[in-house]
Amino acid sequence: MAPSAGSEAERRRRRPPRVAAFTMVCDEADMLPRWLAYYGDQLGVENLVVLDDNSSDGSTDGLRCTVHRLAKEAKRSWSASRRDLMNTLSADLLRRYDVVIFTDVDEFLIPDPGRYDGLVDYLASSSQHEVIAPLALNILHNPDVESPLEPDRPVLAQRRFVKFSPRMCKPLIKRVPVAWKGGGFHGIAAPFAIDRALLMAHLKYYDVDALRTVARRRHLQYQDGKGHRSSAWAFGPDDLISRLRTWVATPAAHEVPEFDPQEPDVDSVIVSDPTTGMYHTTGTQLTDMEMHPLRRLPDRFTPFL
């Protein structure tokens, strides 16, 4: 007897989704190996795509994943060209995959390990959502109480201070070819919700020495016309490191409460613009860091990065 339509639909739901992830980099010799290791372990390195925006440090040479090297000069503004390229690539990937993930190279999506066995299991269990945004946390280095990074230990076991960042709760996962809009991928042409069961660990501020290097490079790129005027790219390394120290300042580090995914108020984070059809997160990342309380990352997340 031929299988019923219902049983066929059930089999499709049980089948692990085919997932692709991609990022765009320029001279990311420190962070790109972390991105490749994490998403390669979660999704398979053959399902990763790196867009190389003219790296000169050799970090994109000889990679096992797909690498596309971009032309040196964009025909439009850098931000608009970048967004259009990502929309075109994601639409093409969705002809071959069930789910597409875009992240910056320092953004890591970690499903709650108390509920899911990694990204593929999470995505198989959330198939009803066409666009998904994570609950975003900035991982913060407190150099007064945290030692320099040990390369053989998980990063999140060494950097435990976090702050919730509403602006960074970006619609990074999609199952349908709707277009990202605006700068920085904070908006998209479809409704989306923030899933508290999916954390995004943002590593921009995870290490003072790494921040100094990245901030110097991105500030130079900002002066060359890249990045948004309201982004942290507009600030030099000394300014950002000074801000970081104020964000993690606390009388006694052991008194910092553990982060609870149920704590943040996310109801007003996403707004819509009826004139453009865009749904986007509100605020700015630097303001978020001033407003939200310092927390500790729960132990269950520390082995994954």
C-alpha positions as a Markdown table, in Angstrom:
| # | Residue | x | y | z |
|---|---|---|---|---|
| 1 | Met | 0.0 | 0.0 | 0.0 |
| 2 | Ala | 1.3 | 3.5 | -0.9 |
| 3 | Pro | 2.2 | 5.7 | 2.1 |
| 4 | Ser | -0.4 | 8.3 | 3.0 |
| 5 | Ala | 0.2 | 12.0 | 2.5 |
| 6 | Gly | 0.2 | 12.4 | 6.3 |
| 7 | Ser | 2.9 | 9.8 | 6.8 |
| 8 | Glu | 5.1 | 11.4 | 4.1 |
| 9 | Ala | 4.7 | 14.8 | 5.7 |
| 10 | Glu | 5.7 | 13.2 | 9.0 |
| 11 | Arg | 8.8 | 11.7 | 7.5 |
| 12 | Arg | 9.8 | 15.1 | 6.1 |
| 13 | Arg | 9.4 | 16.6 | 9.5 |
| 14 | Arg | 11.6 | 13.9 | 11.0 |
| 15 | Arg | 14.3 | 14.3 | 8.4 |
| 16 | Pro | 17.2 | 16.4 | 9.6 |
| 17 | Pro | 17.1 | 19.7 | 7.7 |
| 18 | Arg | 19.8 | 20.5 | 5.2 |
| 19 | Val | 21.5 | 23.7 | 6.6 |
| 20 | Ala | 24.1 | 26.0 | 5.1 |
| 21 | Ala | 25.9 | 28.8 | 6.9 |
| 22 | Phe | 27.9 | 31.7 | 5.4 |
| 23 | Thr | 29.9 | 34.7 | 6.6 |
| 24 | Met | 31.9 | 37.6 | 5.1 |
| 25 | Val | 35.4 | 38.4 | 6.3 |
| 26 | Cys | 38.4 | 40.6 | 5.7 |
| 27 | Asp | 41.6 | 39.7 | 7.5 |
| 28 | Glu | 40.0 | 37.6 | 10.3 |
| 29 | Ala | 42.9 | 35.3 | 11.1 |
| 30 | Asp | 41.9 | 35.1 | 14.8 |
| 31 | Met | 38.1 | 34.6 | 14.5 |
| 32 | Leu | 37.6 | 32.8 | 11.2 |
| 33 | Pro | 39.2 | 29.5 | 12.5 |
| 34 | Arg | 36.7 | 29.6 | 15.4 |
| 35 | Trp | 33.8 | 30.2 | 13.1 |
| 36 | Leu | 34.8 | 27.3 | 10.8 |
| 37 | Ala | 35.5 | 25.0 | 13.7 |
| 38 | Tyr | 32.1 | 25.7 | 15.4 |
| 39 | Tyr | 29.8 | 25.7 | 12.4 |
| 40 | Gly | 31.8 | 23.0 | 10.7 |
| 41 | Asp | 31.2 | 20.7 | 13.7 |
| 42 | Gln | 27.5 | 21.6 | 13.8 |
| 43 | Leu | 26.7 | 21.6 | 10.1 |
| 44 | Gly | 29.6 | 20.0 | 8.2 |
| 45 | Val | 32.4 | 22.1 | 6.7 |
| 46 | Glu | 31.1 | 21.2 | 3.2 |
| 47 | Asn | 28.0 | 23.3 | 4.0 |
| 48 | Leu | 29.9 | 26.5 | 4.9 |
| 49 | Val | 30.6 | 29.4 | 2.6 |
| 50 | Val | 33.1 | 32.2 | 3.3 |
| 51 | Leu | 32.9 | 35.4 | 1.3 |
| 52 | Asp | 36.4 | 36.9 | 1.3 |
| 53 | Asp | 36.4 | 40.7 | 1.0 |
| 54 | Asn | 40.0 | 41.1 | -0.1 |
| 55 | Ser | 41.8 | 39.6 | 2.9 |
| 56 | Ser | 45.6 | 40.0 | 2.8 |
| 57 | Asp | 46.6 | 38.0 | 5.9 |
| 58 | Gly | 46.3 | 34.5 | 4.2 |
| 59 | Ser | 43.4 | 33.6 | 6.5 |
| 60 | Thr | 41.2 | 32.4 | 3.7 |
| 61 | Asp | 43.8 | 30.4 | 1.8 |
| 62 | Gly | 43.5 | 26.6 | 1.6 |
| 63 | Leu | 40.1 | 26.3 | 3.5 |
| 64 | Arg | 38.1 | 23.1 | 3.1 |
| 65 | Cys | 34.8 | 25.1 | 2.7 |
| 66 | Thr | 33.7 | 27.1 | -0.3 |
| 67 | Val | 35.4 | 30.4 | -0.6 |
| 68 | His | 34.2 | 33.2 | -2.9 |
| 69 | Arg | 36.7 | 36.1 | -3.4 |
| 70 | Leu | 35.0 | 39.4 | -4.0 |
| 71 | Ala | 36.0 | 42.1 | -6.4 |
| 72 | Lys | 38.0 | 44.9 | -4.9 |
| 73 | Glu | 35.6 | 47.8 | -5.6 |
| 74 | Ala | 31.8 | 47.6 | -5.1 |
| 75 | Lys | 29.6 | 49.4 | -7.6 |
| 76 | Arg | 27.4 | 50.8 | -4.8 |
| 77 | Ser | 28.0 | 51.7 | -1.2 |
| 78 | Trp | 29.7 | 48.9 | 0.7 |
| 79 | Ser | 26.7 | 48.3 | 3.1 |
| 80 | Ala | 24.2 | 48.1 | 0.3 |
| 81 | Ser | 26.4 | 46.0 | -1.9 |
| 82 | Arg | 27.0 | 43.6 | 1.0 |
| 83 | Arg | 23.3 | 43.3 | 1.8 |
| 84 | Asp | 22.4 | 42.7 | -1.8 |
| 85 | Leu | 25.1 | 40.0 | -2.2 |
| 86 | Met | 23.9 | 38.2 | 1.0 |
| 87 | Asn | 20.3 | 38.3 | -0.2 |
| 88 | Thr | 21.2 | 36.9 | -3.6 |
| 89 | Leu | 23.4 | 34.2 | -2.1 |
| 90 | Ser | 20.9 | 33.1 | 0.5 |
| 91 | Ala | 18.1 | 32.9 | -2.1 |
| 92 | Asp | 20.4 | 30.7 | -4.2 |
| 93 | Leu | 21.3 | 28.5 | -1.2 |
| 94 | Leu | 17.7 | 28.0 | -0.3 |
| 95 | Arg | 17.1 | 26.3 | -3.7 |
| 96 | Arg | 19.5 | 23.6 | -2.4 |
| 97 | Tyr | 19.1 | 23.8 | 1.4 |
| 98 | Asp | 16.1 | 23.8 | 3.8 |
| 99 | Val | 17.7 | 26.5 | 6.1 |
| 100 | Val | 20.2 | 29.2 | 5.6 |
| 101 | Ile | 22.2 | 30.9 | 8.4 |
| 102 | Phe | 24.2 | 34.1 | 8.0 |
| 103 | Thr | 26.3 | 35.4 | 10.8 |
| 104 | Asp | 29.2 | 37.8 | 11.2 |
| 105 | Val | 32.4 | 35.9 | 11.8 |
| 106 | Asp | 32.3 | 36.6 | 15.6 |
| 107 | Glu | 28.6 | 35.5 | 16.1 |
| 108 | Phe | 27.9 | 32.0 | 17.3 |
| 109 | Leu | 24.4 | 30.5 | 17.5 |
| 110 | Ile | 24.1 | 28.1 | 20.4 |
| 111 | Pro | 20.8 | 26.3 | 21.2 |
| 112 | Asp | 20.1 | 25.6 | 24.8 |
| 113 | Pro | 21.9 | 22.3 | 25.4 |
| 114 | Gly | 19.4 | 21.4 | 28.1 |
| 115 | Arg | 16.8 | 21.1 | 25.3 |
| 116 | Tyr | 18.6 | 20.4 | 22.0 |
| 117 | Asp | 21.5 | 18.4 | 20.7 |
| 118 | Gly | 23.0 | 21.1 | 18.6 |
| 119 | Leu | 21.9 | 23.4 | 15.8 |
| 120 | Val | 20.5 | 20.7 | 13.4 |
| 121 | Asp | 18.4 | 19.2 | 16.2 |
| 122 | Tyr | 17.2 | 22.7 | 17.1 |
| 123 | Leu | 16.3 | 23.6 | 13.5 |
| 124 | Ala | 14.5 | 20.3 | 13.1 |
| 125 | Ser | 12.4 | 21.1 | 16.1 |
| 126 | Ser | 11.6 | 24.7 | 15.1 |
| 127 | Ser | 10.4 | 24.0 | 11.5 |
| 128 | Gln | 7.3 | 26.1 | 12.0 |
| 129 | His | 9.3 | 29.3 | 12.0 |
| 130 | Glu | 10.3 | 30.8 | 8.7 |
| 131 | Val | 12.7 | 33.4 | 10.2 |
| 132 | Ile | 14.4 | 33.1 | 13.6 |
| 133 | Ala | 16.4 | 35.5 | 15.7 |
| 134 | Pro | 18.5 | 34.5 | 18.7 |
| 135 | Leu | 18.7 | 35.9 | 22.2 |
| 136 | Ala | 21.9 | 37.9 | 21.8 |
| 137 | Leu | 24.6 | 38.2 | 24.4 |
| 138 | Asn | 27.8 | 40.1 | 24.2 |
| 139 | Ile | 30.6 | 38.1 | 25.8 |
| 140 | Leu | 32.7 | 40.5 | 27.8 |
| 141 | His | 36.3 | 40.3 | 29.0 |
| 142 | Asn | 37.0 | 41.6 | 32.5 |
| 143 | Pro | 40.9 | 41.8 | 32.5 |
| 144 | Asp | 41.0 | 42.5 | 36.2 |
| 145 | Val | 39.7 | 39.0 | 37.1 |
| 146 | Glu | 40.0 | 36.9 | 33.9 |
| 147 | Ser | 43.4 | 35.7 | 32.6 |
| 148 | Pro | 44.6 | 35.8 | 29.0 |
| 149 | Leu | 43.0 | 33.2 | 26.8 |
| 150 | Glu | 44.4 | 29.6 | 26.9 |
| 151 | Pro | 44.0 | 28.3 | 23.3 |
| 152 | Asp | 43.4 | 24.7 | 24.4 |
| 153 | Arg | 40.4 | 25.5 | 26.6 |
| 154 | Pro | 36.8 | 26.5 | 25.4 |
| 155 | Val | 36.5 | 30.3 | 25.1 |
| 156 | Leu | 33.2 | 30.4 | 27.1 |
| 157 | Ala | 34.8 | 28.6 | 30.0 |
| 158 | Gln | 37.3 | 31.5 | 30.3 |
| 159 | Arg | 34.9 | 34.4 | 29.5 |
| 160 | Arg | 31.8 | 34.3 | 31.7 |
| 161 | Phe | 30.6 | 37.9 | 31.8 |
| 162 | Val | 27.7 | 38.7 | 29.4 |
| 163 | Lys | 25.2 | 41.4 | 28.7 |
| 164 | Phe | 21.9 | 41.1 | 26.8 |
| 165 | Ser | 22.0 | 43.1 | 23.5 |
| 166 | Pro | 18.5 | 43.6 | 22.0 |
| 167 | Arg | 20.0 | 45.3 | 18.9 |
| 168 | Met | 22.0 | 42.1 | 18.2 |
| 169 | Cys | 18.9 | 39.8 | 18.2 |
| 170 | Lys | 19.1 | 39.8 | 14.4 |
| 171 | Pro | 17.0 | 37.6 | 12.0 |
| 172 | Leu | 20.0 | 35.4 | 11.1 |
| 173 | Ile | 18.1 | 32.2 | 10.2 |
| 174 | Lys | 15.6 | 31.8 | 7.4 |
| 175 | Arg | 13.8 | 29.1 | 5.5 |
| 176 | Val | 12.3 | 31.4 | 2.9 |
| 177 | Pro | 14.1 | 33.8 | 0.5 |
| 178 | Val | 12.8 | 37.0 | 2.1 |
| 179 | Ala | 15.3 | 39.9 | 1.9 |
| 180 | Trp | 17.3 | 41.3 | 4.7 |
| 181 | Lys | 16.9 | 45.1 | 4.8 |
| 182 | Gly | 18.8 | 48.0 | 6.4 |
| 183 | Gly | 22.3 | 47.9 | 7.6 |
| 184 | Gly | 23.9 | 45.2 | 9.6 |
| 185 | Phe | 21.2 | 42.6 | 9.0 |
| 186 | His | 19.1 | 43.9 | 11.9 |
| 187 | Gly | 16.0 | 44.0 | 9.6 |
| 188 | Ile | 14.1 | 41.7 | 7.2 |
| 189 | Ala | 11.0 | 41.8 | 5.0 |
| 190 | Ala | 9.0 | 39.4 | 7.2 |
| 191 | Pro | 7.8 | 39.1 | 10.7 |
| 192 | Phe | 10.1 | 37.3 | 13.1 |
| 193 | Ala | 10.4 | 36.5 | 16.8 |
| 194 | Ile | 13.3 | 36.1 | 19.3 |
| 195 | Asp | 13.7 | 32.5 | 20.5 |
| 196 | Arg | 14.9 | 32.4 | 24.1 |
| 197 | Ala | 16.1 | 28.8 | 23.5 |
| 198 | Leu | 18.7 | 30.0 | 21.0 |
| 199 | Leu | 21.6 | 32.1 | 22.3 |
| 200 | Met | 23.9 | 34.1 | 20.2 |
| 201 | Ala | 27.4 | 34.5 | 21.7 |
| 202 | His | 28.9 | 37.7 | 20.2 |
| 203 | Leu | 32.7 | 37.6 | 20.6 |
| 204 | Lys | 33.7 | 41.1 | 19.6 |
| 205 | Tyr | 34.4 | 42.1 | 23.2 |
| 206 | Tyr | 35.6 | 38.7 | 24.4 |
| 207 | Asp | 39.3 | 39.6 | 24.8 |
| 208 | Val | 40.9 | 43.0 | 25.3 |
| 209 | Asp | 43.9 | 42.3 | 23.0 |
| 210 | Ala | 41.7 | 40.9 | 20.3 |
| 211 | Leu | 39.4 | 43.9 | 20.6 |
| 212 | Arg | 42.3 | 46.3 | 20.2 |
| 213 | Thr | 43.4 | 44.6 | 16.9 |
| 214 | Val | 39.9 | 44.2 | 15.5 |
| 215 | Ala | 38.8 | 47.8 | 16.4 |
| 216 | Arg | 41.9 | 49.3 | 14.9 |
| 217 | Arg | 41.3 | 47.4 | 11.6 |
| 218 | Arg | 37.6 | 48.1 | 11.4 |
| 219 | His | 38.0 | 51.8 | 12.3 |
| 220 | Leu | 40.4 | 52.1 | 9.3 |
| 221 | Gln | 37.8 | 50.3 | 7.2 |
| 222 | Tyr | 35.1 | 52.7 | 8.5 |
| 223 | Gln | 37.3 | 55.6 | 7.4 |
| 224 | Asp | 37.4 | 54.0 | 4.0 |
| 225 | Gly | 33.6 | 54.0 | 3.7 |
| 226 | Lys | 32.7 | 50.6 | 5.3 |
| 227 | Gly | 30.4 | 50.0 | 8.2 |
| 228 | His | 27.4 | 52.1 | 9.4 |
| 229 | Arg | 27.9 | 55.5 | 11.0 |
| 230 | Ser | 26.1 | 54.3 | 14.2 |
| 231 | Ser | 28.1 | 51.1 | 14.6 |
| 232 | Ala | 31.1 | 50.5 | 16.8 |
| 233 | Trp | 33.3 | 50.7 | 13.7 |
| 234 | Ala | 33.2 | 54.5 | 14.1 |
| 235 | Phe | 35.2 | 54.2 | 17.3 |
| 236 | Gly | 38.9 | 53.5 | 17.8 |
| 237 | Pro | 40.4 | 50.8 | 20.0 |
| 238 | Asp | 41.1 | 52.9 | 23.0 |
| 239 | Asp | 37.6 | 54.2 | 23.2 |
| 240 | Leu | 36.0 | 50.8 | 22.9 |
| 241 | Ile | 38.4 | 49.2 | 25.5 |
| 242 | Ser | 37.6 | 52.1 | 27.9 |
| 243 | Arg | 33.8 | 51.4 | 27.4 |
| 244 | Leu | 34.3 | 47.7 | 27.9 |
| 245 | Arg | 36.0 | 48.3 | 31.3 |
| 246 | Thr | 33.0 | 50.3 | 32.5 |
| 247 | Trp | 30.6 | 47.6 | 31.3 |
| 248 | Val | 32.3 | 44.9 | 33.4 |
| 249 | Ala | 33.0 | 47.0 | 36.4 |
| 250 | Thr | 31.6 | 45.4 | 39.6 |
| 251 | Pro | 32.6 | 45.5 | 43.3 |
| 252 | Ala | 32.8 | 41.7 | 43.5 |
| 253 | Ala | 32.8 | 39.5 | 40.4 |
| 254 | His | 31.3 | 36.5 | 42.3 |
| 255 | Glu | 28.2 | 38.5 | 43.1 |
| 256 | Val | 27.2 | 38.8 | 39.4 |
| 257 | Pro | 24.0 | 36.8 | 38.9 |
| 258 | Glu | 23.7 | 34.1 | 36.4 |
| 259 | Phe | 21.9 | 35.0 | 33.1 |
| 260 | Asp | 18.4 | 33.7 | 32.8 |
| 261 | Pro | 17.0 | 33.5 | 29.3 |
| 262 | Gln | 13.6 | 34.4 | 30.7 |
| 263 | Glu | 14.8 | 37.6 | 32.2 |
| 264 | Pro | 15.1 | 40.0 | 29.2 |
| 265 | Asp | 12.0 | 41.8 | 28.1 |
| 266 | Val | 11.9 | 41.1 | 24.3 |
| 267 | Asp | 8.3 | 42.2 | 23.6 |
| 268 | Ser | 9.3 | 45.7 | 22.3 |
| 269 | Val | 12.7 | 44.7 | 20.7 |
| 270 | Ile | 11.2 | 44.1 | 17.2 |
| 271 | Val | 9.3 | 46.9 | 15.5 |
| 272 | Ser | 7.8 | 47.2 | 12.0 |
| 273 | Asp | 7.9 | 49.9 | 9.4 |
| 274 | Pro | 4.8 | 49.9 | 7.3 |
| 275 | Thr | 6.3 | 52.2 | 4.7 |
| 276 | Thr | 9.1 | 49.8 | 3.9 |
| 277 | Gly | 7.7 | 46.4 | 5.0 |
| 278 | Met | 10.7 | 45.9 | 7.2 |
| 279 | Tyr | 10.8 | 44.3 | 10.7 |
| 280 | His | 13.9 | 45.2 | 12.7 |
| 281 | Thr | 15.4 | 45.3 | 16.1 |
| 282 | Thr | 15.7 | 48.6 | 17.9 |
| 283 | Gly | 18.4 | 50.6 | 19.7 |
| 284 | Thr | 22.1 | 50.5 | 19.3 |
| 285 | Gln | 24.6 | 48.0 | 20.6 |
| 286 | Leu | 26.7 | 50.5 | 22.6 |
| 287 | Thr | 23.5 | 51.8 | 24.3 |
| 288 | Asp | 22.5 | 48.3 | 25.1 |
| 289 | Met | 25.7 | 47.7 | 27.0 |
| 290 | Glu | 25.1 | 50.8 | 29.1 |
| 291 | Met | 21.5 | 49.9 | 29.9 |
| 292 | His | 21.5 | 46.2 | 30.6 |
| 293 | Pro | 22.8 | 44.5 | 33.8 |
| 294 | Leu | 26.0 | 42.4 | 33.9 |
| 295 | Arg | 25.4 | 38.7 | 34.1 |
| 296 | Arg | 27.3 | 35.4 | 34.2 |
| 297 | Leu | 26.9 | 32.8 | 31.4 |
| 298 | Pro | 25.3 | 29.6 | 32.7 |
| 299 | Asp | 27.6 | 26.6 | 33.0 |
| 300 | Arg | 25.7 | 24.5 | 30.5 |
| 301 | Phe | 26.8 | 26.7 | 27.6 |
| 302 | Thr | 30.5 | 26.8 | 28.3 |
| 303 | Pro | 31.7 | 23.6 | 26.5 |
| 304 | Phe | 30.4 | 24.6 | 23.1 |
| 305 | Leu | 32.8 | 27.3 | 22.0 |
